[in-house]
Amino acid sequence: MRAAPQPDAPTISRHIYGHFAEHLGRNIYGGFYVGEDSPIPNTQGVRNDIIEALRELKIPNLRWPGGCFADTYHWKDGIGPKEDRPSILNVWWGNVKEDNSFGTHEFLNMCELLGTEPYLSANVGSGTPQEFADWIKYTNHPAGTSPMPNLRAENGREKPWGVKYWGIGNEAWGCGGNMRPEYYADVYRQFATYASDWNNSDGIYKIASGASSSDYKWTEVLMKNIPKNLIDAIALHHYSVIDWGNKGPAKDFTEDHYFAIMREALRMDELVTKHVAIMDEHDPKKKVDLFVDEWGGWYEVEPGTNPGFLYQQNTMRDAMVAGATLNIFNNHADRVKMANLAQAVNVLQAVILTDEEKMLLTPTYHVMKMYADHHDATLIPLEFESPTYSYQGESLPAISASASRDSLGEVHVSLVNIDAHKPHTVRLDVSALNLQSLSGEILASEALQDHNTFDQPNRVTTRPFDGARLANGTISLELPPFSVVMLSARGK
Ligand code: AHR
C-alpha cells in the first residue's frame, strides 16, 4: 500500500459523516425527544445524553423529517402552540399517532444545541410548491418581510435559522410519489424554481431525490433534464440488505449472512463510481454534488418489537459496514460531498440506542467517532491491492483504507479488515509524507456478533492501539480479523 499525495486532491467534506432523523419508530419520540416534562435530563425536551454524544461525534448535519414520512408531512401542522397542533397518523411507519409536538422549531433549535447543520427534506409527493416556498420563508427570511417570517416571530423565534440544505422530495420513484424520472425531473424544476429568487441570494442548496442503488437511468434522466442552475446535488440511496422479504437477524447472524451483507456494503464503491461517471458526462466541471443521503445495514427488527419501527441491534458487523463505507466515501470525496447514515437513534444502523432512561453507543458510533479526524481534511489517495477474504468459493477484498491530512498537518489513516477469521498484514509506504510519532486506536472484539447492551454498554468500545510501527518510511501493522484501526501521525 502506498500513500500518493496529489496537489489537487479534494477535501473530505465533514458532511460525509452526516446523520438522519426521520419520524419513524423511536427515533424522534422516545429517542431524541422526550419532552420538557420528562424525568430524563433534557434541554428543550431533547435528551442531554444524546446531545452530548452527538456533539462528541462532531455531527456535521442532520436530515429531517424523512425519508418516506417527509412526503406526507405538512410542516404547518408542527408549529404554534402544541395544544393546537393537529394529530395525524404516521402511515408509513406503524400507523401510529403523530401529535406534531416535534416540529420545525423543535428540530431547528435542536440542531443549534447539537451544533449541526439542518438538512430539511421537503414534501413533493403530497405537497405544493407554495408550501415548500412558505417553509423556506418561515425558516430563512427576516421578520417583517412577508407573512411567513412574521408568523415565525409570533411563534417565538425572531431570528431566522438560515437553513441551507433542502431536499426536494425523497425517493420520488417510490414512497415519494411513484414517479417516472422524466416526470420527477419536471416536478423538481417547478419546485426548485420557487425555492429562492433568481440570484439564489439566500444561498439555498437544492438536492434532487436520487436513485435507488443501481438505477442508473434515474441519474441519467435527472442530469440530462434538470438545468444546472436549478440543482446543487443529486442523491443516492443504498442499503446493505440481501432479501427484502427475509432480511435476516441483526445480531444472531451466520457467516453466510455476514459475507452477503459485506458484499452489498462494498458494492457502494461500484455504485458511486457508475453514478459519478454518468454525472461526469453531463457535468464535467463537477458543479453538481452526489449526496448518499441514506445508507446502512437493514435487517429484521428485534423480536417482539413493532415491525414498523425498524429497531435493530448493532454489532461488530455494522462496524465493518460503517468503516468500509466511509472509506469508500472518503476516496470519492471529489464528488461525494454528503452522506447520511440511516438512522441516528433506535432505527436501522443507529449510532445510539435508548431504553427509557438508559442509552448506549453502538459499534457504529465508535467508528464514526474514530473517523472524525477525516472531517474537512485533504484526501491522500492510497494505491493498494487488498488480500482477499474468501468464503465458500467467493471472495471479497479484506482490507479497505483511506487517508487524509488535516489542517494542522496531521495525517490520518483508517483501515478496516472485514475478514471473519484471518488477520492481515499491512505495509503502507508513507515515504512521500515524511512522518513521525505514530499513534493509533482500534475497535475489535471476540465475535462478529458482539454488541453493546443496556446492561453491558461498553462491551464493544475503542482502545489505544500500539501495534503499528513506523520505520524507513513505512508503516507496518497486523490488522486483527473484523477490526477497524485509525492511525495518526505528525509530519516532520
Ligand atoms: O430509512 C428508512 C426508509 O428507507 C426511508 O424512510 C426511505 O427513504 C427509505 O426507503
Boltz pocket constraint, residues with backbone or C-beta under 6 A from the ligand:
constraints:
  - pocket:
      binder: B
      contacts: [[A, 22], [A, 66], [A, 67], [A, 68], [A, 69], [A, 170], [A, 171], [A, 294], [A, 342], [A, 343], [A, 348]]
      max_distance: 6.0
